[in-house]
Every structure is written in C-alpha cells, then in structure tokens.
Amino acid sequence: IKEKIKPDTFTREKIKKLANLERKEPKTNIRRLSNKVIYELEMPGVRSLDDVSITKLESSIEIKALSKDKAYTKIIPINLPITDYNLSEGKLILELGIKN
C-alpha cells in the first residue's frame, strides 16, 4: 500500500490563527473493519482540506483543523499507514491500513 498523506501545509497565517483560537478536541468515532480502521473526527465549521493539517509522527498521527472560531487538535496514538482521508460536512474521515 502506497501511503497517501497530505503534507503539513499550514501557512504562517494559519499557524498564527491556530494559536489565537479556542482549542477543542474533536469528538471521535472509531470503526474497525477487517482490513482497515476508520477514524471519524467531528469538526463542525471546517470547510475544506486546506484548513486541515495531518502530520504522521513517529508513533502517532497529529491532526489540526481550523474553523471560523475554533481550532481542533487531536493526537491519534496509533502507528498505522494512512490510506485515505476526506472531509465531508464537518467530518474528517481517516482510513488507516492494517499491517498484516
């Protein structure tokens, strides 16, 4: 599986905005399927993937997102490859592959 990951593309402007907004941890729903794990993160107000930063760390995944009045941050303590992600109606859906 080739890992598909969006680079951490926050501009200085977005980093500054992130620092000034109220921080909130998104409500998370996890589903495990036979060959993948699906993470659903509720981030109301986040309009596009341009407002989302997904960073793969050594043994976790860091997610930051900006809405108009909130900054969402979440660390997922899991070391699985990200196979897909999308943003739909304020929900970030991360698909993680399971190592066999």
N, C-alpha and C positions, 0 to 999 in steps of 0.2 A: 504494500500500500504506500503510495507516494503521499507524503504529508502535505496537506493543503492548509496553509496558515496565512492569515492576513498579518502583514508586518505591523509592528507598533508604530503607527503613523500619526500620532498626535503632534500637532504643531505646537510651537511655543505658546501661541494664543490659547489653544485648547488646554494645555497643561496649566496655564495661569487660571483659566476659567474653572478647571477641576479643583484647584486649590481654594477657590473662594466659595464654592457651592457647598450646601449641606450634603454630607456623605450619608449614604444609605446602602445597606446590604440588600441585594435583590432577593425576593422570595424564589426559592429554587425547588424544582421538581426533578427527580432523577428516575429514569426508567432503564432497566437493563433488559436488553434483548439478547438473543442467542449469540450474535456476533458483534454487538456494539452497545455502548452506553449512551443514552440521550440525556443531556442536561438542558432543562428549560429554565431560563432565568427571566423573571418578570421585571421589566424595566419600563414602566409607563412613561411616555413622553420622549423616549429615544426614537428618533425618526429615521436615521439611516446608519448603515455600517460605517460611514465616515465618522460617526460620533462614538464608535466602539473601538477599543484597543484590546487585542488578545495577545498576551505575551506568554510564550512557553518558557517556564523556568526549569531549573534542573529536575525538580521532582513535583512540580505543580504547574497550574495554569492560572495566570493572573488576568482578570477581566476588569476593564474600566469602561464606563459609558457615561455620556453626558446627555441630560435632558435640559429643558429650559431652566429649571430651578433646582435640580438635584444632580449629584454625582453618584453613580453606583459603582461600588467596588466589591469584588469577590475573588477569593483565592480558592481554587479547587485543588485540594491536596491529592492529586492523582497523577500518575505518570503514564498516560496513555496517549497515543498519537491522535491528533485532531484530524478527522477525515472529512468533515464538512461542517458548515455553520451557515445560519441565515437569520435575518431579523424580520419578524412579521408581527404587526400590530402590537408593538411594545414588548415582544418576547424574543429573546435571543435563544436560538436553539443550536446547541453544540453537539456534534456527533463525534464520539470517541471510539476508535477501533480497539478491539480486544486482542492483546498479543496471545498467540497460540503457542 
